[in-house]
Amino acid sequence: MKQEAAAHEAEDNKKKEAIEAKNIAEQLVYTSEKALKDAGDKVPAELRKSIEDKVSDLKRAKDNATPDLQAIKTATQALSDEIQKIGQYMKQDPNTEKNPLEDVMNNMKKNPGDSGEGGNVKDADYKEKK
């Protein structure tokens, strides 16, 4: 039994690598489509078109009857590189809405002891009623 497992180890590793590559590709396709949907019109048309083309290329590569592992990896990398441009564009675009939590976090880093409510906080004395 061990000999049989050892004999098929290389074949099993190839299948495992192909399955993992397809899973990563499917996750990236989903993430890319969601990012495009969430960004809406904030993404330039040429970037949107480029990403949509790379998504369709990756779908074709992974859904091929005899999937080529190298083609899937190449298409995955190309889409991954392209989808990062959305984040870069959103960060650079002054017209994008700023995340309100980002301001709060930045303020907390600058003034760690300040609660944001005037900073004039006093301890209070109290008595418990029984």
A tleap script that builds the chain and sets N, CA, C and O, in Angstrom:
source leaprc.protein.ff14SB
mol = sequence {
  NMET LYS GLN GLU ALA ALA ALA HIE GLU ALA
  GLU ASP ASN LYS LYS LYS GLU ALA ILE GLU
  ALA LYS ASN ILE ALA GLU GLN LEU VAL TYR
  THR SER GLU LYS ALA LEU LYS ASP ALA GLY
  ASP LYS VAL PRO ALA GLU LEU ARG LYS SER
  ILE GLU ASP LYS VAL SER ASP LEU LYS ARG
  ALA LYS ASP ASN ALA THR PRO ASP LEU GLN
  ALA ILE LYS THR ALA THR GLN ALA LEU SER
  ASP GLU ILE GLN LYS ILE GLY GLN TYR MET
  LYS GLN ASP PRO ASN THR GLU LYS ASN PRO
  LEU GLU ASP VAL MET ASN ASN MET LYS LYS
  ASN PRO GLY ASP SER GLY GLU GLY GLY ASN
  VAL LYS ASP ALA ASP TYR LYS GLU LYS CLYS
}
set mol.1.N position { 0.816 -1.187 0.000 }
set mol.1.CA position { 0.000 0.000 0.000 }
set mol.1.C position { 0.866 1.260 0.000 }
set mol.1.O position { 0.574 2.223 -0.708 }
set mol.2.N position { 1.937 1.243 0.804 }
set mol.2.CA position { 2.840 2.392 0.851 }
set mol.2.C position { 3.540 2.580 -0.483 }
set mol.2.O position { 3.785 3.707 -0.914 }
set mol.3.N position { 3.859 1.479 -1.130 }
set mol.3.CA position { 4.523 1.559 -2.434 }
set mol.3.C position { 3.579 2.175 -3.469 }
set mol.3.O position { 3.990 2.975 -4.310 }
set mol.4.N position { 2.330 1.792 -3.390 }
set mol.4.CA position { 1.332 2.330 -4.315 }
set mol.4.C position { 1.142 3.826 -4.096 }
set mol.4.O position { 1.025 4.586 -5.057 }
set mol.5.N position { 1.112 4.251 -2.832 }
set mol.5.CA position { 0.977 5.670 -2.505 }
set mol.5.C position { 2.185 6.446 -2.999 }
set mol.5.O position { 2.045 7.544 -3.538 }
set mol.6.N position { 3.354 5.885 -2.821 }
set mol.6.CA position { 4.575 6.553 -3.275 }
set mol.6.C position { 4.612 6.653 -4.792 }
set mol.6.O position { 5.103 7.636 -5.347 }
set mol.7.N position { 4.092 5.634 -5.456 }
set mol.7.CA position { 4.087 5.626 -6.916 }
set mol.7.C position { 3.167 6.712 -7.476 }
set mol.7.O position { 3.441 7.262 -8.543 }
set mol.8.N position { 2.107 7.018 -6.785 }
set mol.8.CA position { 1.132 8.001 -7.270 }
set mol.8.C position { 1.312 9.384 -6.627 }
set mol.8.O position { 0.515 10.289 -6.876 }
set mol.9.N position { 2.345 9.548 -5.809 }
set mol.9.CA position { 2.547 10.805 -5.087 }
set mol.9.C position { 2.704 12.004 -6.035 }
set mol.9.O position { 2.101 13.052 -5.803 }
set mol.10.N position { 3.487 11.864 -7.072 }
set mol.10.CA position { 3.711 12.971 -8.003 }
set mol.10.C position { 2.417 13.355 -8.716 }
set mol.10.O position { 2.112 14.533 -8.900 }
set mol.11.N position { 1.670 12.332 -9.108 }
set mol.11.CA position { 0.388 12.579 -9.783 }
set mol.11.C position { -0.596 13.284 -8.845 }
set mol.11.O position { -1.300 14.208 -9.253 }
set mol.12.N position { -0.634 12.844 -7.603 }
set mol.12.CA position { -1.515 13.461 -6.610 }
set mol.12.C position { -1.118 14.910 -6.333 }
set mol.12.O position { -1.980 15.774 -6.177 }
set mol.13.N position { 0.181 15.171 -6.273 }
set mol.13.CA position { 0.646 16.538 -6.047 }
set mol.13.C position { 0.257 17.458 -7.194 }
set mol.13.O position { -0.099 18.614 -6.965 }
set mol.14.N position { 0.321 16.963 -8.422 }
set mol.14.CA position { -0.080 17.763 -9.585 }
set mol.14.C position { -1.571 18.092 -9.513 }
set mol.14.O position { -1.981 19.223 -9.770 }
set mol.15.N position { -2.376 17.084 -9.159 }
set mol.15.CA position { -3.820 17.315 -9.038 }
set mol.15.C position { -4.113 18.329 -7.933 }
set mol.15.O position { -4.949 19.217 -8.099 }
set mol.16.N position { -3.419 18.189 -6.809 }
set mol.16.CA position { -3.617 19.102 -5.688 }
set mol.16.C position { -3.256 20.530 -6.101 }
set mol.16.O position { -3.992 21.470 -5.800 }
set mol.17.N position { -2.142 20.689 -6.779 }
set mol.17.CA position { -1.704 22.019 -7.212 }
set mol.17.C position { -2.702 22.624 -8.200 }
set mol.17.O position { -2.972 23.824 -8.150 }
set mol.18.N position { -3.243 21.814 -9.084 }
set mol.18.CA position { -4.227 22.300 -10.052 }
set mol.18.C position { -5.512 22.737 -9.347 }
set mol.18.O position { -6.091 23.769 -9.683 }
set mol.19.N position { -5.945 21.957 -8.384 }
set mol.19.CA position { -7.166 22.301 -7.638 }
set mol.19.C position { -6.967 23.588 -6.853 }
set mol.19.O position { -7.846 24.449 -6.837 }
set mol.20.N position { -5.812 23.725 -6.198 }
set mol.20.CA position { -5.533 24.942 -5.436 }
set mol.20.C position { -5.481 26.170 -6.352 }
set mol.20.O position { -5.981 27.237 -5.995 }
set mol.21.N position { -4.877 26.014 -7.528 }
set mol.21.CA position { -4.795 27.121 -8.478 }
set mol.21.C position { -6.191 27.535 -8.951 }
set mol.21.O position { -6.474 28.724 -9.094 }
set mol.22.N position { -7.061 26.549 -9.194 }
set mol.22.CA position { -8.430 26.865 -9.618 }
set mol.22.C position { -9.204 27.551 -8.493 }
set mol.22.O position { -9.977 28.475 -8.746 }
set mol.23.N position { -9.001 27.106 -7.261 }
set mol.23.CA position { -9.686 27.741 -6.128 }
set mol.23.C position { -9.243 29.193 -5.958 }
set mol.23.O position { -10.070 30.077 -5.735 }
set mol.24.N position { -7.952 29.431 -6.064 }
set mol.24.CA position { -7.434 30.800 -5.962 }
set mol.24.C position { -8.001 31.653 -7.092 }
set mol.24.O position { -8.377 32.806 -6.880 }
set mol.25.N position { -8.059 31.085 -8.281 }
set mol.25.CA position { -8.598 31.812 -9.440 }
set mol.25.C position { -10.065 32.177 -9.214 }
set mol.25.O position { -10.477 33.299 -9.507 }
set mol.26.N position { -10.851 31.236 -8.693 }
set mol.26.CA position { -12.268 31.505 -8.439 }
set mol.26.C position { -12.442 32.597 -7.392 }
set mol.26.O position { -13.308 33.461 -7.531 }
set mol.27.N position { -11.628 32.562 -6.350 }
set mol.27.CA position { -11.696 33.588 -5.308 }
set mol.27.C position { -11.333 34.955 -5.865 }
set mol.27.O position { -11.968 35.953 -5.526 }
set mol.28.N position { -10.324 35.006 -6.710 }
set mol.28.CA position { -9.893 36.267 -7.289 }
set mol.28.C position { -10.942 36.825 -8.246 }
set mol.28.O position { -11.160 38.035 -8.290 }
set mol.29.N position { -11.590 35.954 -9.009 }
set mol.29.CA position { -12.662 36.399 -9.908 }
set mol.29.C position { -13.791 37.018 -9.089 }
set mol.29.O position { -14.286 38.096 -9.418 }
set mol.30.N position { -14.194 36.336 -8.029 }
set mol.30.CA position { -15.263 36.851 -7.172 }
set mol.30.C position { -14.870 38.202 -6.562 }
set mol.30.O position { -15.646 39.157 -6.593 }
set mol.31.N position { -13.657 38.265 -6.008 }
set mol.31.CA position { -13.183 39.490 -5.375 }
set mol.31.C position { -13.108 40.638 -6.378 }
set mol.31.O position { -13.474 41.770 -6.062 }
set mol.32.N position { -12.642 40.349 -7.564 }
set mol.32.CA position { -12.511 41.379 -8.598 }
set mol.32.C position { -13.873 41.913 -9.018 }
set mol.32.O position { -14.065 43.124 -9.130 }
set mol.33.N position { -14.818 41.005 -9.250 }
set mol.33.CA position { -16.157 41.442 -9.647 }
set mol.33.C position { -16.814 42.260 -8.536 }
set mol.33.O position { -17.495 43.250 -8.808 }
set mol.34.N position { -16.611 41.851 -7.303 }
set mol.34.CA position { -17.179 42.589 -6.178 }
set mol.34.C position { -16.533 43.965 -6.048 }
set mol.34.O position { -17.221 44.953 -5.789 }
set mol.35.N position { -15.227 44.034 -6.224 }
set mol.35.CA position { -14.521 45.315 -6.133 }
set mol.35.C position { -15.005 46.272 -7.214 }
set mol.35.O position { -15.189 47.461 -6.953 }
set mol.36.N position { -15.212 45.768 -8.415 }
set mol.36.CA position { -15.720 46.619 -9.488 }
set mol.36.C position { -17.132 47.109 -9.183 }
set mol.36.O position { -17.472 48.267 -9.428 }
set mol.37.N position { -17.943 46.207 -8.645 }
set mol.37.CA position { -19.317 46.573 -8.302 }
set mol.37.C position { -19.336 47.615 -7.178 }
set mol.37.O position { -20.076 48.596 -7.247 }
set mol.38.N position { -18.519 47.396 -6.146 }
set mol.38.CA position { -18.478 48.310 -5.001 }
set mol.38.C position { -17.925 49.678 -5.387 }
set mol.38.O position { -18.387 50.700 -4.881 }
set mol.39.N position { -16.950 49.700 -6.270 }
set mol.39.CA position { -16.331 50.969 -6.662 }
set mol.39.C position { -17.246 51.770 -7.583 }
set mol.39.O position { -17.163 52.998 -7.633 }
set mol.40.N position { -18.104 51.085 -8.301 }
set mol.40.CA position { -19.063 51.764 -9.173 }
set mol.40.C position { -18.395 52.608 -10.240 }
set mol.40.O position { -17.474 52.154 -10.918 }
set mol.41.N position { -18.863 53.841 -10.387 }
set mol.41.CA position { -18.359 54.737 -11.426 }
set mol.41.C position { -17.057 55.422 -11.041 }
set mol.41.O position { -16.517 56.212 -11.816 }
set mol.42.N position { -16.553 55.128 -9.858 }
set mol.42.CA position { -15.324 55.768 -9.393 }
set mol.42.C position { -14.093 55.219 -10.108 }
set mol.42.O position { -13.031 55.842 -10.092 }
set mol.43.N position { -14.237 54.053 -10.736 }
set mol.43.CA position { -13.129 53.443 -11.465 }
set mol.43.C position { -13.186 53.933 -12.909 }
set mol.43.O position { -14.246 53.871 -13.533 }
set mol.44.N position { -12.076 54.417 -13.452 }
set mol.44.CA position { -12.069 54.874 -14.844 }
set mol.44.C position { -12.473 53.750 -15.798 }
set mol.44.O position { -12.220 52.575 -15.531 }
set mol.45.N position { -13.095 54.121 -16.896 }
set mol.45.CA position { -13.613 53.146 -17.855 }
set mol.45.C position { -12.517 52.243 -18.399 }
set mol.45.O position { -12.731 51.044 -18.572 }
set mol.46.N position { -11.349 52.807 -18.669 }
set mol.46.CA position { -10.269 51.992 -19.240 }
set mol.46.C position { -9.763 50.951 -18.232 }
set mol.46.O position { -9.435 49.829 -18.619 }
set mol.47.N position { -9.697 51.309 -16.954 }
set mol.47.CA position { -9.284 50.360 -15.929 }
set mol.47.C position { -10.358 49.288 -15.739 }
set mol.47.O position { -10.044 48.106 -15.597 }
set mol.48.N position { -11.619 49.703 -15.737 }
set mol.48.CA position { -12.730 48.751 -15.615 }
set mol.48.C position { -12.692 47.742 -16.763 }
set mol.48.O position { -12.837 46.539 -16.544 }
set mol.49.N position { -12.497 48.234 -17.978 }
set mol.49.CA position { -12.460 47.366 -19.160 }
set mol.49.C position { -11.290 46.389 -19.059 }
set mol.49.O position { -11.438 45.203 -19.354 }
set mol.50.N position { -10.139 46.886 -18.647 }
set mol.50.CA position { -8.957 46.044 -18.519 }
set mol.50.C position { -9.191 44.929 -17.498 }
set mol.50.O position { -8.838 43.775 -17.739 }
set mol.51.N position { -9.786 45.281 -16.364 }
set mol.51.CA position { -10.056 44.278 -15.326 }
set mol.51.C position { -11.081 43.269 -15.809 }
set mol.51.O position { -10.923 42.067 -15.591 }
set mol.52.N position { -12.131 43.750 -16.464 }
set mol.52.CA position { -13.158 42.828 -16.985 }
set mol.52.C position { -12.556 41.862 -17.999 }
set mol.52.O position { -12.913 40.684 -18.020 }
set mol.53.N position { -11.640 42.352 -18.843 }
set mol.53.CA position { -10.973 41.475 -19.811 }
set mol.53.C position { -10.125 40.416 -19.105 }
set mol.53.O position { -10.119 39.250 -19.501 }
set mol.54.N position { -9.418 40.826 -18.070 }
set mol.54.CA position { -8.573 39.882 -17.338 }
set mol.54.C position { -9.424 38.859 -16.571 }
set mol.54.O position { -9.036 37.699 -16.436 }
set mol.55.N position { -10.576 39.297 -16.075 }
set mol.55.CA position { -11.495 38.363 -15.402 }
set mol.55.C position { -11.971 37.308 -16.392 }
set mol.55.O position { -11.982 36.117 -16.078 }
set mol.56.N position { -12.365 37.745 -17.594 }
set mol.56.CA position { -12.848 36.771 -18.580 }
set mol.56.C position { -11.718 35.848 -19.040 }
set mol.56.O position { -11.961 34.669 -19.297 }
set mol.57.N position { -10.492 36.358 -19.147 }
set mol.57.CA position { -9.346 35.506 -19.498 }
set mol.57.C position { -9.125 34.431 -18.430 }
set mol.57.O position { -8.885 33.266 -18.744 }
set mol.58.N position { -9.211 34.841 -17.176 }
set mol.58.CA position { -9.005 33.892 -16.075 }
set mol.58.C position { -10.131 32.862 -16.034 }
set mol.58.O position { -9.883 31.681 -15.789 }
set mol.59.N position { -11.356 33.298 -16.271 }
set mol.59.CA position { -12.480 32.346 -16.293 }
set mol.59.C position { -12.274 31.315 -17.392 }
set mol.59.O position { -12.490 30.121 -17.180 }
set mol.60.N position { -11.854 31.776 -18.568 }
set mol.60.CA position { -11.601 30.843 -19.677 }
set mol.60.C position { -10.494 29.861 -19.317 }
set mol.60.O position { -10.605 28.669 -19.604 }
set mol.61.N position { -9.435 30.348 -18.694 }
set mol.61.CA position { -8.309 29.473 -18.350 }
set mol.61.C position { -8.715 28.409 -17.334 }
set mol.61.O position { -8.341 27.244 -17.473 }
set mol.62.N position { -9.481 28.805 -16.311 }
set mol.62.CA position { -9.826 27.832 -15.264 }
set mol.62.C position { -10.958 26.898 -15.675 }
set mol.62.O position { -11.037 25.774 -15.180 }
set mol.63.N position { -11.833 27.344 -16.571 }
set mol.63.CA position { -12.971 26.530 -16.982 }
set mol.63.C position { -12.692 25.704 -18.229 }
set mol.63.O position { -13.590 25.026 -18.729 }
set mol.64.N position { -11.485 25.746 -18.733 }
set mol.64.CA position { -11.097 24.988 -19.904 }
set mol.64.C position { -11.271 23.493 -19.616 }
set mol.64.O position { -11.067 23.050 -18.486 }
set mol.65.N position { -11.644 22.726 -20.630 }
set mol.65.CA position { -11.860 21.285 -20.458 }
set mol.65.C position { -10.588 20.600 -19.940 }
set mol.65.O position { -10.660 19.722 -19.079 }
set mol.66.N position { -9.451 20.996 -20.455 }
set mol.66.CA position { -8.177 20.498 -19.959 }
set mol.66.C position { -7.388 21.712 -19.464 }
set mol.66.O position { -6.578 22.278 -20.199 }
set mol.67.N position { -7.634 22.106 -18.208 }
set mol.67.CA position { -7.008 23.325 -17.700 }
set mol.67.C position { -5.481 23.239 -17.674 }
set mol.67.O position { -4.903 22.247 -17.229 }
set mol.68.N position { -4.853 24.295 -18.158 }
set mol.68.CA position { -3.395 24.410 -18.155 }
set mol.68.C position { -2.999 25.164 -16.895 }
set mol.68.O position { -3.342 26.335 -16.731 }
set mol.69.N position { -2.277 24.494 -16.009 }
set mol.69.CA position { -1.919 25.070 -14.724 }
set mol.69.C position { -1.134 26.370 -14.902 }
set mol.69.O position { -1.378 27.340 -14.184 }
set mol.70.N position { -0.214 26.398 -15.831 }
set mol.70.CA position { 0.596 27.599 -16.046 }
set mol.70.C position { -0.263 28.747 -16.575 }
set mol.70.O position { -0.045 29.900 -16.203 }
set mol.71.N position { -1.231 28.449 -17.432 }
set mol.71.CA position { -2.123 29.488 -17.956 }
set mol.71.C position { -2.979 30.072 -16.845 }
set mol.71.O position { -3.221 31.279 -16.814 }
set mol.72.N position { -3.439 29.220 -15.931 }
set mol.72.CA position { -4.246 29.691 -14.802 }
set mol.72.C position { -3.404 30.593 -13.906 }
set mol.72.O position { -3.855 31.658 -13.487 }
set mol.73.N position { -2.183 30.162 -13.616 }
set mol.73.CA position { -1.310 30.967 -12.751 }
set mol.73.C position { -0.967 32.308 -13.397 }
set mol.73.O position { -0.942 33.337 -12.721 }
set mol.74.N position { -0.706 32.299 -14.690 }
set mol.74.CA position { -0.373 33.536 -15.401 }
set mol.74.C position { -1.563 34.486 -15.412 }
set mol.74.O position { -1.406 35.680 -15.155 }
set mol.75.N position { -2.749 33.967 -15.707 }
set mol.75.CA position { -3.951 34.801 -15.730 }
set mol.75.C position { -4.294 35.312 -14.337 }
set mol.75.O position { -4.749 36.446 -14.189 }
set mol.76.N position { -4.082 34.492 -13.321 }
set mol.76.CA position { -4.329 34.904 -11.939 }
set mol.76.C position { -3.406 36.053 -11.553 }
set mol.76.O position { -3.841 37.034 -10.949 }
set mol.77.N position { -2.147 35.928 -11.902 }
set mol.77.CA position { -1.177 36.979 -11.570 }
set mol.77.C position { -1.504 38.275 -12.314 }
set mol.77.O position { -1.405 39.364 -11.747 }
set mol.78.N position { -1.891 38.153 -13.580 }
set mol.78.CA position { -2.227 39.346 -14.373 }
set mol.78.C position { -3.428 40.068 -13.775 }
set mol.78.O position { -3.427 41.294 -13.672 }
set mol.79.N position { -4.451 39.314 -13.382 }
set mol.79.CA position { -5.639 39.927 -12.784 }
set mol.79.C position { -5.311 40.516 -11.421 }
set mol.79.O position { -5.785 41.599 -11.078 }
set mol.80.N position { -4.509 39.813 -10.651 }
set mol.80.CA position { -4.125 40.306 -9.333 }
set mol.80.C position { -3.397 41.646 -9.446 }
set mol.80.O position { -3.671 42.571 -8.683 }
set mol.81.N position { -2.485 41.744 -10.384 }
set mol.81.CA position { -1.756 43.001 -10.595 }
set mol.81.C position { -2.701 44.115 -11.026 }
set mol.81.O position { -2.553 45.261 -10.601 }
set mol.82.N position { -3.662 43.782 -11.860 }
set mol.82.CA position { -4.591 44.787 -12.380 }
set mol.82.C position { -5.572 45.256 -11.306 }
set mol.82.O position { -5.893 46.443 -11.235 }
set mol.83.N position { -6.044 44.337 -10.475 }
set mol.83.CA position { -7.048 44.686 -9.458 }
set mol.83.C position { -6.436 45.581 -8.384 }
set mol.83.O position { -7.149 46.348 -7.737 }
set mol.84.N position { -5.135 45.490 -8.192 }
set mol.84.CA position { -4.475 46.359 -7.218 }
set mol.84.C position { -4.534 47.821 -7.646 }
set mol.84.O position { -4.432 48.723 -6.814 }
set mol.85.N position { -4.695 48.045 -8.924 }
set mol.85.CA position { -4.770 49.421 -9.434 }
set mol.85.C position { -6.035 50.127 -8.947 }
set mol.85.O position { -6.056 51.352 -8.829 }
set mol.86.N position { -7.097 49.350 -8.662 }
set mol.86.CA position { -8.318 49.967 -8.130 }
set mol.86.C position { -8.000 50.600 -6.780 }
set mol.86.O position { -8.362 51.749 -6.526 }
set mol.87.N position { -7.332 49.856 -5.927 }
set mol.87.CA position { -6.981 50.378 -4.612 }
set mol.87.C position { -6.083 51.599 -4.715 }
set mol.87.O position { -6.270 52.575 -3.990 }
set mol.88.N position { -5.120 51.547 -5.604 }
set mol.88.CA position { -4.224 52.683 -5.796 }
set mol.88.C position { -4.999 53.893 -6.312 }
set mol.88.O position { -4.773 55.019 -5.868 }
set mol.89.N position { -5.908 53.656 -7.244 }
set mol.89.CA position { -6.678 54.752 -7.816 }
set mol.89.C position { -7.601 55.368 -6.767 }
set mol.89.O position { -7.714 56.590 -6.668 }
set mol.90.N position { -8.256 54.514 -5.988 }
set mol.90.CA position { -9.183 55.011 -4.969 }
set mol.90.C position { -8.430 55.812 -3.906 }
set mol.90.O position { -8.966 56.777 -3.360 }
set mol.91.N position { -7.207 55.420 -3.614 }
set mol.91.CA position { -6.415 56.122 -2.617 }
set mol.91.C position { -5.958 57.489 -3.135 }
set mol.91.O position { -5.867 58.447 -2.368 }
set mol.92.N position { -5.672 57.575 -4.439 }
set mol.92.CA position { -5.186 58.808 -5.037 }
set mol.92.C position { -6.302 59.779 -5.390 }
set mol.92.O position { -6.093 60.992 -5.391 }
set mol.93.N position { -7.484 59.257 -5.690 }
set mol.93.CA position { -8.580 60.093 -6.180 }
set mol.93.C position { -9.120 60.983 -5.073 }
set mol.93.O position { -9.633 60.475 -4.075 }
set mol.94.N position { -9.018 62.305 -5.223 }
set mol.94.CA position { -9.523 63.206 -4.188 }
set mol.94.C position { -11.047 63.244 -4.130 }
set mol.94.O position { -11.612 63.733 -3.152 }
set mol.95.N position { -11.714 62.742 -5.149 }
set mol.95.CA position { -13.177 62.772 -5.188 }
set mol.95.C position { -13.821 61.614 -4.449 }
set mol.95.O position { -15.029 61.617 -4.212 }
set mol.96.N position { -13.014 60.614 -4.082 }
set mol.96.CA position { -13.594 59.485 -3.362 }
set mol.96.C position { -13.908 59.900 -1.942 }
set mol.96.O position { -13.207 60.714 -1.340 }
set mol.97.N position { -14.968 59.328 -1.424 }
set mol.97.CA position { -15.383 59.658 -0.061 }
set mol.97.C position { -14.363 59.102 0.917 }
set mol.97.O position { -13.868 57.987 0.754 }
set mol.98.N position { -14.065 59.874 1.906 }
set mol.98.CA position { -13.113 59.453 2.921 }
set mol.98.C position { -13.836 58.591 3.947 }
set mol.98.O position { -14.984 58.852 4.308 }
set mol.99.N position { -13.157 57.586 4.394 }
set mol.99.CA position { -13.711 56.704 5.405 }
set mol.99.C position { -13.742 57.454 6.739 }
set mol.99.O position { -12.687 57.882 7.207 }
set mol.100.N position { -14.903 57.631 7.367 }
set mol.100.CA position { -14.964 58.376 8.613 }
set mol.100.C position { -14.168 57.724 9.739 }
set mol.100.O position { -13.668 58.418 10.625 }
set mol.101.N position { -14.048 56.410 9.713 }
set mol.101.CA position { -13.271 55.733 10.749 }
set mol.101.C position { -11.786 56.062 10.630 }
set mol.101.O position { -11.054 56.042 11.619 }
set mol.102.N position { -11.353 56.362 9.416 }
set mol.102.CA position { -9.952 56.709 9.214 }
set mol.102.C position { -9.602 57.981 9.982 }
set mol.102.O position { -8.531 58.064 10.582 }
set mol.103.N position { -10.502 58.980 9.971 }
set mol.103.CA position { -10.268 60.218 10.712 }
set mol.103.C position { -10.203 59.951 12.213 }
set mol.103.O position { -9.341 60.492 12.905 }
set mol.104.N position { -11.102 59.129 12.708 }
set mol.104.CA position { -11.130 58.820 14.138 }
set mol.104.C position { -9.843 58.112 14.544 }
set mol.104.O position { -9.245 58.436 15.570 }
set mol.105.N position { -9.422 57.142 13.734 }
set mol.105.CA position { -8.204 56.398 14.053 }
set mol.105.C position { -6.976 57.307 14.018 }
set mol.105.O position { -6.098 57.205 14.876 }
set mol.106.N position { -6.917 58.188 13.034 }
set mol.106.CA position { -5.792 59.119 12.959 }
set mol.106.C position { -5.775 60.050 14.162 }
set mol.106.O position { -4.706 60.343 14.699 }
set mol.107.N position { -6.945 60.522 14.596 }
set mol.107.CA position { -7.044 61.402 15.752 }
set mol.107.C position { -6.602 60.672 17.016 }
set mol.107.O position { -5.928 61.252 17.868 }
set mol.108.N position { -6.979 59.411 17.136 }
set mol.108.CA position { -6.602 58.634 18.314 }
set mol.108.C position { -5.096 58.416 18.363 }
set mol.108.O position { -4.507 58.385 19.443 }
set mol.109.N position { -4.469 58.265 17.192 }
set mol.109.CA position { -3.024 58.074 17.164 }
set mol.109.C position { -2.312 59.352 17.603 }
set mol.109.O position { -1.291 59.296 18.288 }
set mol.110.N position { -2.857 60.504 17.206 }
set mol.110.CA position { -2.246 61.788 17.552 }
set mol.110.C position { -2.453 62.122 19.019 }
set mol.110.O position { -1.535 62.604 19.682 }
set mol.111.N position { -3.662 61.868 19.537 }
set mol.111.CA position { -4.035 62.216 20.907 }
set mol.111.C position { -4.586 60.985 21.617 }
set mol.111.O position { -5.802 60.863 21.769 }
set mol.112.N position { -3.734 60.079 22.051 }
set mol.112.CA position { -4.228 58.819 22.617 }
set mol.112.C position { -5.065 58.978 23.871 }
set mol.112.O position { -5.915 58.126 24.129 }
set mol.113.N position { -4.875 60.018 24.661 }
set mol.113.CA position { -5.640 60.177 25.891 }
set mol.113.C position { -6.929 60.943 25.697 }
set mol.113.O position { -7.754 61.008 26.608 }
set mol.114.N position { -7.113 61.518 24.539 }
set mol.114.CA position { -8.274 62.364 24.274 }
set mol.114.C position { -9.435 61.503 23.791 }
set mol.114.O position { -9.278 60.716 22.858 }
set mol.115.N position { -10.590 61.645 24.415 }
set mol.115.CA position { -11.757 60.870 24.008 }
set mol.115.C position { -12.482 61.527 22.852 }
set mol.115.O position { -13.421 60.948 22.307 }
set mol.116.N position { -12.070 62.721 22.467 }
set mol.116.CA position { -12.712 63.408 21.365 }
set mol.116.C position { -13.878 64.254 21.827 }
set mol.116.O position { -14.574 64.829 20.991 }
set mol.117.N position { -14.119 64.353 23.114 }
set mol.117.CA position { -15.264 65.111 23.625 }
set mol.117.C position { -14.789 66.299 24.458 }
set mol.117.O position { -15.299 66.532 25.553 }
set mol.118.N position { -13.841 67.032 23.958 }
set mol.118.CA position { -13.402 68.234 24.648 }
set mol.118.C position { -12.160 68.024 25.480 }
set mol.118.O position { -11.444 68.990 25.745 }
set mol.119.N position { -11.875 66.828 25.898 }
set mol.119.CA position { -10.673 66.546 26.648 }
set mol.119.C position { -10.715 67.046 28.082 }
set mol.119.O position { -9.721 66.908 28.795 }
set mol.120.N position { -11.814 67.617 28.533 }
set mol.120.CA position { -11.926 68.146 29.890 }
set mol.120.C position { -12.740 67.162 30.719 }
set mol.120.O position { -13.878 67.443 31.096 }
set mol.121.N position { -12.147 66.005 31.000 }
set mol.121.CA position { -12.843 64.934 31.695 }
set mol.121.C position { -12.409 64.936 33.154 }
set mol.121.O position { -11.220 65.018 33.459 }
set mol.122.N position { -13.390 64.844 34.055 }
set mol.122.CA position { -13.099 64.811 35.490 }
set mol.122.C position { -13.643 63.516 36.082 }
set mol.122.O position { -14.673 62.994 35.656 }
set mol.123.N position { -12.920 63.021 37.073 }
set mol.123.CA position { -13.422 61.854 37.794 }
set mol.123.C position { -14.565 62.307 38.683 }
set mol.123.O position { -14.545 63.415 39.220 }
set mol.124.N position { -15.548 61.456 38.835 }
set mol.124.CA position { -16.708 61.797 39.654 }
set mol.124.C position { -16.747 60.899 40.883 }
set mol.124.O position { -16.367 59.729 40.822 }
set mol.125.N position { -17.199 61.445 41.974 }
set mol.125.CA position { -17.421 60.660 43.190 }
set mol.125.C position { -18.868 60.194 43.191 }
set mol.125.O position { -19.763 60.895 42.720 }
set mol.126.N position { -19.076 59.026 43.716 }
set mol.126.CA position { -20.439 58.520 43.792 }
set mol.126.C position { -20.604 57.658 45.025 }
set mol.126.O position { -19.633 57.142 45.580 }
set mol.127.N position { -21.851 57.511 45.443 }
set mol.127.CA position { -22.180 56.670 46.572 }
set mol.127.C position { -23.218 55.670 46.141 }
set mol.127.O position { -24.153 56.004 45.413 }
set mol.128.N position { -23.055 54.439 46.588 }
set mol.128.CA position { -24.030 53.420 46.260 }
set mol.128.C position { -25.183 53.483 47.233 }
set mol.128.O position { -24.985 53.599 48.442 }
set mol.129.N position { -26.383 53.405 46.704 }
set mol.129.CA position { -27.569 53.347 47.569 }
set mol.129.C position { -27.904 51.891 47.798 }
set mol.129.O position { -27.877 51.069 46.882 }
set mol.130.N position { -28.222 51.593 49.055 }
set mol.130.CA position { -28.563 50.199 49.384 }
set mol.130.C position { -30.007 50.039 49.671 }
set mol.130.O position { -30.459 48.932 49.964 }
savepdb mol mol.pdb
quit
